Amino acid sequence: MIVVDTGVLYAAADRDDPDHDASVQLLADFPPEALLVPTTVIAETAWLIESRLGPIAEVAFLRALE
């Protein structure tokens, strides 16, 4: 089980983030059932994405969690 925090999720969403590629690769390296994302991390990440990247990016993030 891998606990994922806001930094990794935000970097994966923001293509301009210096850690974007590494974060996307890290998330792709594990099956979804091996990733644990606490609800507080989801809320924080959604807020950061909406405030910095806009509502369309926030919706894309939330859909990706499904």
Distance bins in CASP14 RR format, pairs under 12 A and 6 or more apart:
PFRMAT RR
TARGET T0000
AUTHOR 0000-0000-0000
RMODE 2
METHOD distances of the structure
MODEL  1
1 30 0 0 0 0 1 0 0 0 0 0 0
1 31 0 0 0 0 0 1 0 0 0 0 0
1 32 0 0 0 0 0 1 0 0 0 0 0
1 33 0 0 0 0 1 0 0 0 0 0 0
1 34 1 0 0 1 0 0 0 0 0 0 0
1 35 1 0 0 1 0 0 0 0 0 0 0
1 36 1 0 1 0 0 0 0 0 0 0 0
1 37 0 0 0 0 0 1 0 0 0 0 0
1 38 0 0 0 0 0 1 0 0 0 0 0
2 8 0 0 0 0 1 0 0 0 0 0 0
2 26 0 0 0 0 1 0 0 0 0 0 0
2 27 0 0 0 0 1 0 0 0 0 0 0
2 29 0 0 0 0 1 0 0 0 0 0 0
2 30 1 0 1 0 0 0 0 0 0 0 0
2 31 0 0 0 0 0 1 0 0 0 0 0
2 32 0 0 0 0 0 1 0 0 0 0 0
2 33 0 0 0 0 0 1 0 0 0 0 0
2 34 1 0 1 0 0 0 0 0 0 0 0
2 35 1 0 1 0 0 0 0 0 0 0 0
2 36 1 0 0 1 0 0 0 0 0 0 0
2 37 0 0 0 0 1 0 0 0 0 0 0
3 9 0 0 0 0 0 1 0 0 0 0 0
3 30 0 0 0 0 0 1 0 0 0 0 0
3 34 0 0 0 0 0 1 0 0 0 0 0
3 35 0 0 0 0 1 0 0 0 0 0 0
3 36 1 0 1 0 0 0 0 0 0 0 0
3 37 1 0 0 1 0 0 0 0 0 0 0
3 38 1 0 0 1 0 0 0 0 0 0 0
3 40 0 0 0 0 0 1 0 0 0 0 0
3 41 0 0 0 0 1 0 0 0 0 0 0
4 10 0 0 0 0 0 1 0 0 0 0 0
4 11 0 0 0 0 0 1 0 0 0 0 0
4 12 0 0 0 0 1 0 0 0 0 0 0
4 23 0 0 0 0 1 0 0 0 0 0 0
4 26 0 0 0 0 1 0 0 0 0 0 0
4 27 1 0 0 1 0 0 0 0 0 0 0
4 29 0 0 0 0 0 1 0 0 0 0 0
4 30 0 0 0 0 1 0 0 0 0 0 0
4 32 0 0 0 0 0 1 0 0 0 0 0
4 34 0 0 0 0 1 0 0 0 0 0 0
4 35 1 0 1 0 0 0 0 0 0 0 0
4 36 1 0 0 1 0 0 0 0 0 0 0
4 37 1 0 1 0 0 0 0 0 0 0 0
4 38 0 0 0 0 1 0 0 0 0 0 0
4 40 0 0 0 0 0 1 0 0 0 0 0
4 41 1 0 0 1 0 0 0 0 0 0 0
4 42 0 0 0 0 1 0 0 0 0 0 0
4 44 0 0 0 0 0 1 0 0 0 0 0
4 45 0 0 0 0 1 0 0 0 0 0 0
4 65 0 0 0 0 0 1 0 0 0 0 0
5 11 0 0 0 0 0 1 0 0 0 0 0
5 12 0 0 0 0 0 1 0 0 0 0 0
5 23 0 0 0 0 0 1 0 0 0 0 0
5 26 0 0 0 0 0 1 0 0 0 0 0
5 27 0 0 0 0 0 1 0 0 0 0 0
5 35 0 0 0 0 0 1 0 0 0 0 0
5 36 0 0 0 0 0 1 0 0 0 0 0
5 37 0 0 0 0 1 0 0 0 0 0 0
5 38 0 0 0 0 1 0 0 0 0 0 0
5 40 0 0 0 0 1 0 0 0 0 0 0
5 41 1 0 1 0 0 0 0 0 0 0 0
5 42 0 0 0 0 0 1 0 0 0 0 0
5 44 0 0 0 0 1 0 0 0 0 0 0
5 45 0 0 0 0 1 0 0 0 0 0 0
5 48 0 0 0 0 0 1 0 0 0 0 0
6 12 0 0 0 0 0 1 0 0 0 0 0
6 13 0 0 0 0 0 1 0 0 0 0 0
6 14 0 0 0 0 0 1 0 0 0 0 0
6 17 0 0 0 0 0 1 0 0 0 0 0
6 23 0 0 0 0 0 1 0 0 0 0 0
6 37 0 0 0 0 1 0 0 0 0 0 0
6 38 0 0 0 0 1 0 0 0 0 0 0
6 39 0 0 0 0 0 1 0 0 0 0 0
6 40 0 0 0 0 1 0 0 0 0 0 0
6 41 1 0 1 0 0 0 0 0 0 0 0
6 42 0 0 0 0 1 0 0 0 0 0 0
6 43 0 0 0 0 1 0 0 0 0 0 0
6 44 1 0 1 0 0 0 0 0 0 0 0
6 45 1 0 1 0 0 0 0 0 0 0 0
6 46 0 0 0 0 1 0 0 0 0 0 0
6 47 0 0 0 0 1 0 0 0 0 0 0
6 48 1 0 0 1 0 0 0 0 0 0 0
6 49 0 0 0 0 1 0 0 0 0 0 0
6 61 0 0 0 0 0 1 0 0 0 0 0
7 13 0 0 0 0 1 0 0 0 0 0 0
7 14 0 0 0 0 1 0 0 0 0 0 0
7 17 0 0 0 0 1 0 0 0 0 0 0
7 18 0 0 0 0 0 1 0 0 0 0 0
7 19 1 0 0 1 0 0 0 0 0 0 0
7 20 0 0 0 0 0 1 0 0 0 0 0
7 22 0 0 0 0 0 1 0 0 0 0 0
7 23 1 0 0 1 0 0 0 0 0 0 0
7 26 0 0 0 0 0 1 0 0 0 0 0
7 27 0 0 0 0 0 1 0 0 0 0 0
7 37 0 0 0 0 0 1 0 0 0 0 0
7 41 0 0 0 0 1 0 0 0 0 0 0
7 44 0 0 0 0 1 0 0 0 0 0 0
7 45 1 0 0 1 0 0 0 0 0 0 0
7 48 0 0 0 0 1 0 0 0 0 0 0
7 49 0 0 0 0 0 1 0 0 0 0 0
8 14 0 0 0 0 0 1 0 0 0 0 0
8 17 0 0 0 0 0 1 0 0 0 0 0
8 19 1 0 0 1 0 0 0 0 0 0 0
8 20 0 0 0 0 0 1 0 0 0 0 0
8 22 0 0 0 0 1 0 0 0 0 0 0
8 23 1 0 1 0 0 0 0 0 0 0 0
8 24 0 0 0 0 1 0 0 0 0 0 0
8 25 0 0 0 0 0 1 0 0 0 0 0
8 26 1 0 0 1 0 0 0 0 0 0 0
8 27 1 0 0 1 0 0 0 0 0 0 0
8 28 0 0 0 0 0 1 0 0 0 0 0
8 29 0 0 0 0 0 1 0 0 0 0 0
8 30 0 0 0 0 0 1 0 0 0 0 0
8 35 0 0 0 0 1 0 0 0 0 0 0
8 37 0 0 0 0 1 0 0 0 0 0 0
8 41 0 0 0 0 1 0 0 0 0 0 0
8 45 0 0 0 0 1 0 0 0 0 0 0
9 17 0 0 0 0 0 1 0 0 0 0 0
9 19 0 0 0 0 0 1 0 0 0 0 0
9 20 0 0 0 0 0 1 0 0 0 0 0
9 23 1 0 0 1 0 0 0 0 0 0 0
9 24 0 0 0 0 0 1 0 0 0 0 0
9 26 0 0 0 0 0 1 0 0 0 0 0
9 27 0 0 0 0 1 0 0 0 0 0 0
9 35 0 0 0 0 1 0 0 0 0 0 0
9 37 1 0 0 1 0 0 0 0 0 0 0
9 38 0 0 0 0 0 1 0 0 0 0 0
9 40 0 0 0 0 0 1 0 0 0 0 0
9 41 1 0 0 1 0 0 0 0 0 0 0
9 42 0 0 0 0 1 0 0 0 0 0 0
9 43 0 0 0 0 0 1 0 0 0 0 0
9 44 0 0 0 0 1 0 0 0 0 0 0
9 45 1 0 1 0 0 0 0 0 0 0 0
9 46 0 0 0 0 1 0 0 0 0 0 0
9 47 0 0 0 0 0 1 0 0 0 0 0
9 48 0 0 0 0 1 0 0 0 0 0 0
9 49 0 0 0 0 1 0 0 0 0 0 0
9 57 0 0 0 0 0 1 0 0 0 0 0
9 58 0 0 0 0 0 1 0 0 0 0 0
9 60 0 0 0 0 0 1 0 0 0 0 0
9 61 1 0 0 1 0 0 0 0 0 0 0
9 62 0 0 0 0 0 1 0 0 0 0 0
9 64 0 0 0 0 1 0 0 0 0 0 0
9 65 0 0 0 0 1 0 0 0 0 0 0
10 16 0 0 0 0 0 1 0 0 0 0 0
10 17 1 0 0 1 0 0 0 0 0 0 0
10 18 0 0 0 0 0 1 0 0 0 0 0
10 19 0 0 0 0 1 0 0 0 0 0 0
10 20 0 0 0 0 1 0 0 0 0 0 0
10 23 0 0 0 0 1 0 0 0 0 0 0
10 24 0 0 0 0 0 1 0 0 0 0 0
10 27 0 0 0 0 0 1 0 0 0 0 0
10 41 0 0 0 0 1 0 0 0 0 0 0
10 42 0 0 0 0 0 1 0 0 0 0 0
10 44 0 0 0 0 1 0 0 0 0 0 0
10 45 1 0 1 0 0 0 0 0 0 0 0
10 46 0 0 0 0 1 0 0 0 0 0 0
10 47 0 0 0 0 0 1 0 0 0 0 0
10 48 1 0 1 0 0 0 0 0 0 0 0
10 49 1 0 0 1 0 0 0 0 0 0 0
10 50 0 0 0 0 0 1 0 0 0 0 0
10 51 0 0 0 0 0 1 0 0 0 0 0
10 52 0 0 0 0 1 0 0 0 0 0 0
10 53 0 0 0 0 1 0 0 0 0 0 0
10 57 0 0 0 0 0 1 0 0 0 0 0
10 58 0 0 0 0 0 1 0 0 0 0 0
10 61 0 0 0 0 1 0 0 0 0 0 0
11 17 1 0 1 0 0 0 0 0 0 0 0
11 18 1 0 0 1 0 0 0 0 0 0 0
11 19 1 0 1 0 0 0 0 0 0 0 0
11 20 1 0 1 0 0 0 0 0 0 0 0
11 21 0 0 0 0 1 0 0 0 0 0 0
11 22 1 0 0 1 0 0 0 0 0 0 0
11 23 1 1 0 0 0 0 0 0 0 0 0
11 24 0 0 0 0 1 0 0 0 0 0 0
11 25 0 0 0 0 0 1 0 0 0 0 0
11 26 0 0 0 0 1 0 0 0 0 0 0
11 27 0 0 0 0 1 0 0 0 0 0 0
11 45 0 0 0 0 0 1 0 0 0 0 0
11 48 0 0 0 0 0 1 0 0 0 0 0
11 49 0 0 0 0 0 1 0 0 0 0 0
11 52 0 0 0 0 0 1 0 0 0 0 0
11 53 0 0 0 0 0 1 0 0 0 0 0
11 61 0 0 0 0 0 1 0 0 0 0 0
12 19 0 0 0 0 1 0 0 0 0 0 0
12 20 1 0 0 1 0 0 0 0 0 0 0
12 21 0 0 0 0 1 0 0 0 0 0 0
12 22 0 0 0 0 1 0 0 0 0 0 0
12 23 1 0 1 0 0 0 0 0 0 0 0
12 24 1 0 1 0 0 0 0 0 0 0 0
12 25 0 0 0 0 1 0 0 0 0 0 0
12 26 0 0 0 0 1 0 0 0 0 0 0
12 27 1 0 1 0 0 0 0 0 0 0 0
12 28 0 0 0 0 1 0 0 0 0 0 0
12 35 0 0 0 0 0 1 0 0 0 0 0
12 37 0 0 0 0 0 1 0 0 0 0 0
12 45 0 0 0 0 1 0 0 0 0 0 0
12 48 0 0 0 0 0 1 0 0 0 0 0
12 49 0 0 0 0 0 1 0 0 0 0 0
12 53 0 0 0 0 0 1 0 0 0 0 0
12 57 0 0 0 0 0 1 0 0 0 0 0
12 60 0 0 0 0 0 1 0 0 0 0 0
12 61 0 0 0 0 1 0 0 0 0 0 0
12 64 0 0 0 0 1 0 0 0 0 0 0
12 65 0 0 0 0 0 1 0 0 0 0 0
13 19 0 0 0 0 0 1 0 0 0 0 0
13 20 0 0 0 0 1 0 0 0 0 0 0
13 23 0 0 0 0 1 0 0 0 0 0 0
13 24 0 0 0 0 1 0 0 0 0 0 0
13 27 0 0 0 0 0 1 0 0 0 0 0
13 45 1 0 0 1 0 0 0 0 0 0 0
13 46 0 0 0 0 1 0 0 0 0 0 0
13 48 0 0 0 0 1 0 0 0 0 0 0
13 49 1 0 1 0 0 0 0 0 0 0 0
13 50 0 0 0 0 0 1 0 0 0 0 0
13 52 0 0 0 0 1 0 0 0 0 0 0
13 53 1 0 0 1 0 0 0 0 0 0 0
13 54 0 0 0 0 0 1 0 0 0 0 0
13 56 0 0 0 0 0 1 0 0 0 0 0
13 57 1 0 0 1 0 0 0 0 0 0 0
13 58 0 0 0 0 1 0 0 0 0 0 0
13 59 0 0 0 0 0 1 0 0 0 0 0
13 60 1 0 0 1 0 0 0 0 0 0 0
13 61 1 0 1 0 0 0 0 0 0 0 0
13 62 0 0 0 0 0 1 0 0 0 0 0
13 63 0 0 0 0 0 1 0 0 0 0 0
13 64 0 0 0 0 1 0 0 0 0 0 0
13 65 0 0 0 0 0 1 0 0 0 0 0
14 20 1 0 0 1 0 0 0 0 0 0 0
14 21 0 0 0 0 0 1 0 0 0 0 0
14 23 0 0 0 0 1 0 0 0 0 0 0
14 24 0 0 0 0 0 1 0 0 0 0 0
14 45 0 0 0 0 0 1 0 0 0 0 0
14 48 0 0 0 0 1 0 0 0 0 0 0
14 49 1 0 0 1 0 0 0 0 0 0 0
14 51 0 0 0 0 0 1 0 0 0 0 0
14 52 1 0 0 1 0 0 0 0 0 0 0
14 53 1 0 0 1 0 0 0 0 0 0 0
14 54 0 0 0 0 0 1 0 0 0 0 0
14 57 0 0 0 0 1 0 0 0 0 0 0
14 58 0 0 0 0 0 1 0 0 0 0 0
14 60 0 0 0 0 0 1 0 0 0 0 0
14 61 0 0 0 0 0 1 0 0 0 0 0
15 21 0 0 0 0 1 0 0 0 0 0 0
15 23 0 0 0 0 0 1 0 0 0 0 0
15 24 0 0 0 0 1 0 0 0 0 0 0
15 53 0 0 0 0 1 0 0 0 0 0 0
15 57 0 0 0 0 1 0 0 0 0 0 0
15 60 0 0 0 0 0 1 0 0 0 0 0
16 52 0 0 0 0 1 0 0 0 0 0 0
16 53 0 0 0 0 1 0 0 0 0 0 0
16 57 0 0 0 0 0 1 0 0 0 0 0
17 23 1 0 0 1 0 0 0 0 0 0 0
17 24 0 0 0 0 0 1 0 0 0 0 0
17 48 0 0 0 0 0 1 0 0 0 0 0
17 49 0 0 0 0 0 1 0 0 0 0 0
17 52 0 0 0 0 1 0 0 0 0 0 0
17 53 0 0 0 0 0 1 0 0 0 0 0
19 25 0 0 0 0 0 1 0 0 0 0 0
19 26 0 0 0 0 1 0 0 0 0 0 0
19 27 0 0 0 0 0 1 0 0 0 0 0
20 26 0 0 0 0 0 1 0 0 0 0 0
20 27 0 0 0 0 0 1 0 0 0 0 0
20 53 0 0 0 0 0 1 0 0 0 0 0
21 27 0 0 0 0 0 1 0 0 0 0 0
21 28 0 0 0 0 0 1 0 0 0 0 0
22 28 0 0 0 0 0 1 0 0 0 0 0
22 29 0 0 0 0 0 1 0 0 0 0 0
23 29 0 0 0 0 0 1 0 0 0 0 0
23 45 0 0 0 0 0 1 0 0 0 0 0
24 64 0 0 0 0 0 1 0 0 0 0 0
26 34 0 0 0 0 0 1 0 0 0 0 0
26 35 0 0 0 0 1 0 0 0 0 0 0
27 34 0 0 0 0 0 1 0 0 0 0 0
27 35 1 0 0 1 0 0 0 0 0 0 0
27 37 0 0 0 0 0 1 0 0 0 0 0
27 61 0 0 0 0 0 1 0 0 0 0 0
27 64 0 0 0 0 1 0 0 0 0 0 0
27 65 0 0 0 0 0 1 0 0 0 0 0
28 34 0 0 0 0 0 1 0 0 0 0 0
28 35 0 0 0 0 0 1 0 0 0 0 0
28 64 0 0 0 0 0 1 0 0 0 0 0
29 35 0 0 0 0 0 1 0 0 0 0 0
30 36 0 0 0 0 0 1 0 0 0 0 0
30 37 0 0 0 0 0 1 0 0 0 0 0
32 64 0 0 0 0 1 0 0 0 0 0 0
32 65 0 0 0 0 1 0 0 0 0 0 0
32 66 0 0 0 0 0 1 0 0 0 0 0
35 41 0 0 0 0 0 1 0 0 0 0 0
35 42 0 0 0 0 0 1 0 0 0 0 0
35 64 0 0 0 0 0 1 0 0 0 0 0
35 65 0 0 0 0 0 1 0 0 0 0 0
36 42 0 0 0 0 0 1 0 0 0 0 0
37 43 0 0 0 0 0 1 0 0 0 0 0
37 44 0 0 0 0 0 1 0 0 0 0 0
37 45 0 0 0 0 1 0 0 0 0 0 0
37 46 0 0 0 0 0 1 0 0 0 0 0
37 61 0 0 0 0 0 1 0 0 0 0 0
37 62 0 0 0 0 0 1 0 0 0 0 0
37 64 0 0 0 0 0 1 0 0 0 0 0
37 65 1 0 0 1 0 0 0 0 0 0 0
38 44 0 0 0 0 1 0 0 0 0 0 0
38 45 0 0 0 0 0 1 0 0 0 0 0
39 45 0 0 0 0 0 1 0 0 0 0 0
39 46 0 0 0 0 0 1 0 0 0 0 0
39 65 0 0 0 0 0 1 0 0 0 0 0
40 46 0 0 0 0 0 1 0 0 0 0 0
40 47 0 0 0 0 0 1 0 0 0 0 0
41 47 0 0 0 0 0 1 0 0 0 0 0
41 48 0 0 0 0 0 1 0 0 0 0 0
41 61 0 0 0 0 0 1 0 0 0 0 0
41 65 0 0 0 0 0 1 0 0 0 0 0
42 48 0 0 0 0 0 1 0 0 0 0 0
42 49 0 0 0 0 0 1 0 0 0 0 0
42 58 0 0 0 0 0 1 0 0 0 0 0
42 61 0 0 0 0 1 0 0 0 0 0 0
42 62 0 0 0 0 1 0 0 0 0 0 0
42 64 0 0 0 0 0 1 0 0 0 0 0
42 65 1 0 0 1 0 0 0 0 0 0 0
42 66 0 0 0 0 0 1 0 0 0 0 0
43 49 0 0 0 0 0 1 0 0 0 0 0
43 50 0 0 0 0 0 1 0 0 0 0 0
43 58 0 0 0 0 0 1 0 0 0 0 0
43 61 0 0 0 0 0 1 0 0 0 0 0
43 62 0 0 0 0 0 1 0 0 0 0 0
43 65 0 0 0 0 0 1 0 0 0 0 0
44 50 0 0 0 0 0 1 0 0 0 0 0
44 51 0 0 0 0 0 1 0 0 0 0 0
44 61 0 0 0 0 0 1 0 0 0 0 0
45 51 0 0 0 0 0 1 0 0 0 0 0
45 52 0 0 0 0 0 1 0 0 0 0 0
45 53 0 0 0 0 0 1 0 0 0 0 0
45 57 0 0 0 0 0 1 0 0 0 0 0
45 58 0 0 0 0 1 0 0 0 0 0 0
45 60 0 0 0 0 0 1 0 0 0 0 0
45 61 1 0 0 1 0 0 0 0 0 0 0
45 62 0 0 0 0 1 0 0 0 0 0 0
45 64 0 0 0 0 0 1 0 0 0 0 0
45 65 0 0 0 0 1 0 0 0 0 0 0
46 52 0 0 0 0 0 1 0 0 0 0 0
46 53 0 0 0 0 0 1 0 0 0 0 0
46 54 0 0 0 0 0 1 0 0 0 0 0
46 55 0 0 0 0 0 1 0 0 0 0 0
46 57 0 0 0 0 1 0 0 0 0 0 0
46 58 1 0 1 0 0 0 0 0 0 0 0
46 59 0 0 0 0 1 0 0 0 0 0 0
46 60 0 0 0 0 0 1 0 0 0 0 0
46 61 1 0 0 1 0 0 0 0 0 0 0
46 62 1 0 0 1 0 0 0 0 0 0 0
46 63 0 0 0 0 0 1 0 0 0 0 0
46 64 0 0 0 0 0 1 0 0 0 0 0
46 65 0 0 0 0 1 0 0 0 0 0 0
47 53 0 0 0 0 0 1 0 0 0 0 0
47 54 0 0 0 0 0 1 0 0 0 0 0
47 55 0 0 0 0 0 1 0 0 0 0 0
47 57 0 0 0 0 0 1 0 0 0 0 0
47 58 0 0 0 0 1 0 0 0 0 0 0
47 61 0 0 0 0 0 1 0 0 0 0 0
47 62 0 0 0 0 0 1 0 0 0 0 0
48 54 0 0 0 0 0 1 0 0 0 0 0
48 57 0 0 0 0 0 1 0 0 0 0 0
48 58 0 0 0 0 1 0 0 0 0 0 0
48 61 0 0 0 0 1 0 0 0 0 0 0
49 55 0 0 0 0 1 0 0 0 0 0 0
49 56 0 0 0 0 1 0 0 0 0 0 0
49 57 1 0 1 0 0 0 0 0 0 0 0
49 58 1 0 1 0 0 0 0 0 0 0 0
49 59 0 0 0 0 1 0 0 0 0 0 0
49 60 0 0 0 0 1 0 0 0 0 0 0
49 61 1 0 1 0 0 0 0 0 0 0 0
49 62 0 0 0 0 1 0 0 0 0 0 0
49 63 0 0 0 0 0 1 0 0 0 0 0
49 64 0 0 0 0 0 1 0 0 0 0 0
49 65 0 0 0 0 0 1 0 0 0 0 0
50 56 0 0 0 0 1 0 0 0 0 0 0
50 57 1 0 0 1 0 0 0 0 0 0 0
50 58 1 1 0 0 0 0 0 0 0 0 0
50 59 0 0 0 0 1 0 0 0 0 0 0
50 60 0 0 0 0 0 1 0 0 0 0 0
50 61 0 0 0 0 1 0 0 0 0 0 0
50 62 0 0 0 0 1 0 0 0 0 0 0
51 57 0 0 0 0 0 1 0 0 0 0 0
51 58 0 0 0 0 1 0 0 0 0 0 0
52 58 0 0 0 0 1 0 0 0 0 0 0
52 61 0 0 0 0 0 1 0 0 0 0 0
53 59 0 0 0 0 0 1 0 0 0 0 0
53 60 0 0 0 0 1 0 0 0 0 0 0
53 61 0 0 0 0 1 0 0 0 0 0 0
54 60 0 0 0 0 1 0 0 0 0 0 0
54 61 0 0 0 0 0 1 0 0 0 0 0
55 61 0 0 0 0 0 1 0 0 0 0 0
55 62 0 0 0 0 0 1 0 0 0 0 0
56 62 0 0 0 0 0 1 0 0 0 0 0
56 63 0 0 0 0 0 1 0 0 0 0 0
57 63 0 0 0 0 0 1 0 0 0 0 0
57 64 0 0 0 0 0 1 0 0 0 0 0
58 64 0 0 0 0 0 1 0 0 0 0 0
58 65 0 0 0 0 0 1 0 0 0 0 0
59 65 0 0 0 0 0 1 0 0 0 0 0
59 66 0 0 0 0 0 1 0 0 0 0 0
60 66 0 0 0 0 0 1 0 0 0 0 0
END
